[in-house]
Structures are given as structure tokens and as C-alpha cells.
């Protein structure tokens, strides 16, 4: 049986590992993140801070409350990741600043403005995938696993 403290430590370690992997992929692997990729990292940053703070109290009921907050963070992260996957698969339209073409410019000045407003890395272009799953897809899987784990740990009643 996993105690709330152990669950917080595992979530902390997973969050740190995921951030290390994506930063390594960026700076060592050369995969530049799009705007949504950068936004998706915030769930892990928040989870790291919250779990560290959650390790301070000694009472399990306080730690369970922190686990509920972590579950909420990963629920939001899952929604954002699912949105990103939908954009990558062209199921839904993404933000105009990071998706789509440059059509519609009626003058060179307007084309220049469109180019200047466009993000260097497009949100609807998969840069890397493994077994057909993009990084946004893996992030969705990780967020859902951490969400379920957080909920499960928060709901458990155990010994102190």
C-alpha cells in the first residue's frame, strides 16, 4: 500500500524525470518546442513545487489534500495535451499563431506581418514520434497516468 508521502515522492520523481527528458530533447536532441509544448510543461513545474510543499506536513490528511491538488494539475495538463494531440492530428484547429499556412496575404506587407506573427515551430507539425505517438501524445499518456495515480493515492485511507 502506497502512503501519501510515498505517492508524493513518486509523483515528484516522475515530474522531474519528464522535465529532464523534454529539456534534454530540446537542448541535446535539438527538438525545438512549439508554444503548446512549452505550455504543457507548466503542469510538471507546478507538480514539482506542490509535491515538494506537500512533503513538509507530517499528517496524511494534509498530504492527501495535496494529492487532490496534484490530480487537478494533471487533469488540466491532460486536457491541454489532448488539445495539442488534436491539433497535431488536424482534428481541431489550433491557435493561428502556431498552426496553418500563410495563405490570405493580399500584399507583401501583409505577408511580412503574417510571417512575423508566426511561431518558429508549428504546433500542428509532429517533429518526432515513436510507434506513431508524438511527444504530445506521450505527454497525454504521462499526464493521464499521473492523474489516475494521484486520484488513487488521494482516495486511499491508510495508516499514518
Residue pairs with C-beta under 8 A, 6 or more apart in sequence:
1 156
1 158
2 10
2 153
2 156
3 60
3 158
3 159
4 60
4 63
4 64
4 66
4 67
4 153
4 154
4 156
4 158
5 55
5 60
5 63
7 63
7 67
7 149
7 150
7 153
8 51
8 54
8 55
8 63
8 66
8 67
8 70
9 51
9 55
10 149
11 47
11 51
11 67
11 70
11 146
11 149
11 150
12 47
12 48
12 51
12 52
12 55
14 142
14 146
15 44
15 47
15 48
15 51
15 146
16 48
18 44
18 139
18 142
19 41
19 44
19 45
19 48
22 33
22 37
22 41
22 135
25 31
25 128
25 135
26 32
26 33
31 127
31 128
31 135
32 120
32 121
32 127
33 41
33 121
34 98
34 119
34 121
34 122
34 123
34 125
35 95
35 97
35 98
35 119
35 121
35 123
36 80
36 83
36 84
36 87
36 94
36 95
36 98
36 123
36 136
37 84
37 121
37 123
37 135
37 136
39 80
40 77
40 80
40 81
40 84
40 136
40 139
42 77
43 73
43 74
43 76
43 77
43 80
43 143
44 77
46 73
47 70
47 73
47 74
47 146
50 66
50 69
50 70
50 73
51 66
51 70
53 66
54 62
54 63
54 66
54 67
54 69
54 70
55 63
57 63
59 160
60 158
60 160
64 153
64 154
64 156
65 154
67 150
67 151
67 153
67 154
68 150
68 154
70 146
70 150
70 154
71 147
71 150
71 151
71 154
74 143
74 144
74 146
74 147
74 150
75 147
77 139
77 143
77 147
78 140
78 143
78 144
78 147
81 136
81 137
81 139
81 140
81 143
82 140
83 92
83 94
84 94
84 123
84 136
84 139
84 140
85 134
85 136
85 137
85 140
86 92
87 93
87 94
87 99
87 123
87 124
88 123
88 124
88 125
88 126
88 134
88 136
88 137
90 124
93 99
93 100
94 100
94 123
94 124
95 123
97 117
97 118
97 119
98 118
98 119
98 121
98 122
98 123
98 124
99 122
99 123
99 124
100 124
102 111
102 114
102 115
102 118
104 114
105 111
105 114
121 127
126 134
126 136
127 134
127 135
128 134
128 135
129 135
129 137
130 138
133 141
